[in-house]
Amino acid sequence: MQGVDGRVMNELSVEVWHDLVGHLDYEAALGAVREHYREEHRKVMPSDVLERVQAHRELGVLPSATDELLAEQKAEWCEAHGVTVQEYDENQHSYEWVLAVSRG
């Protein structure tokens, strides 16, 4: 933002921005900032970032926080059971496979 609109970011600015949008995925937030400056002349504000990220989620462009959490949990389960996420995706509907992997 500083490179585009000349604002001076200091430690307090960073803390406040982080408090307001720090829960967002970094790439999603950065994409929202880029998109804002491609379309707008005014300085980007946290509400702009939040609105754009939410709009992308609603359109299915970005995964929701629930999708992200489920993906993390699946990856953790796979690692704990010695299988890849790809193997899980291919066999998740096979009761016998899931049972065999779960038993270890």
C-alpha positions in Angstrom: 0.0 0.0 0.0 2.8 2.3 0.9 4.3 1.8 -2.6 1.1 2.7 -4.3 -0.6 5.5 -2.3 2.4 6.9 -0.4 1.0 6.3 3.1 3.6 5.8 5.8 3.1 2.5 7.7 4.4 2.4 11.2 4.2 -0.2 14.0 0.9 1.1 15.2 -0.6 1.0 11.6 0.6 -2.6 11.2 -0.9 -3.6 14.5 -4.3 -2.1 13.7 -4.4 -3.6 10.2 -3.5 -7.0 11.6 -6.2 -6.7 14.3 -8.8 -6.0 11.6 -7.7 -8.3 8.8 -5.0 -10.6 10.3 -7.4 -13.5 10.4 -7.6 -13.6 6.6 -5.4 -15.8 4.4 -2.4 -13.6 3.4 -2.8 -14.3 -0.4 -6.5 -13.6 -0.3 -5.9 -10.2 1.5 -3.0 -9.3 -0.8 -5.2 -10.1 -3.8 -8.0 -7.9 -2.5 -5.5 -5.0 -2.1 -4.2 -5.5 -5.6 -7.7 -5.7 -7.0 -8.7 -2.5 -5.1 -5.8 -0.5 -6.6 -6.6 -1.7 -10.1 -10.1 -0.4 -9.8 -10.0 2.5 -7.2 -8.2 5.8 -6.9 -8.7 6.2 -3.1 -6.6 4.5 -0.5 -7.5 1.0 0.5 -9.0 0.5 4.0 -9.5 -2.6 6.0 -13.2 -2.7 5.2 -12.3 -2.8 1.5 -10.2 -5.8 2.0 -12.8 -7.6 4.1 -15.6 -6.9 1.6 -13.6 -8.1 -1.4 -12.5 -11.3 0.4 -16.0 -12.0 1.5 -17.4 -11.4 -2.0 -14.8 -13.8 -3.5 -15.8 -16.4 -0.9 -19.5 -16.0 -1.7 -18.7 -16.4 -5.4 -16.7 -19.5 -4.7 -13.5 -18.0 -5.8 -11.9 -18.5 -2.3 -12.4 -21.3 0.1 -14.3 -20.5 3.3 -12.6 -20.8 6.7 -14.6 -24.0 7.1 -13.1 -25.4 3.9 -9.6 -24.4 5.0 -10.1 -26.0 8.4 -11.5 -29.2 6.9 -8.5 -29.4 4.5 -6.1 -29.0 7.4 -7.8 -31.7 9.4 -7.8 -34.1 6.4 -4.1 -33.5 5.9 -3.4 -34.1 9.6 -5.4 -37.3 9.5 -3.6 -38.5 6.5 -0.2 -37.8 8.0 -1.2 -39.6 11.2 -2.3 -42.6 9.2 0.6 -42.7 6.8 -1.3 -42.0 3.6 -1.3 -39.1 1.2 -4.2 -36.7 0.7 -4.5 -38.0 -2.9 -4.8 -41.5 -1.6 -7.5 -40.4 0.8 -9.4 -38.6 -1.9 -9.3 -41.6 -4.1 -10.4 -44.1 -1.4 -12.5 -42.1 1.1 -15.7 -43.7 0.0 -14.3 -47.2 0.4 -15.4 -48.4 3.9 -12.9 -51.2 3.8 -10.0 -48.9 2.9 -10.8 -46.4 5.6 -11.2 -49.2 8.2 -7.9 -50.8 7.2 -6.0 -47.5 7.3 -7.6 -46.5 10.6 -6.6 -49.7 12.2 -3.0 -49.1 11.0 
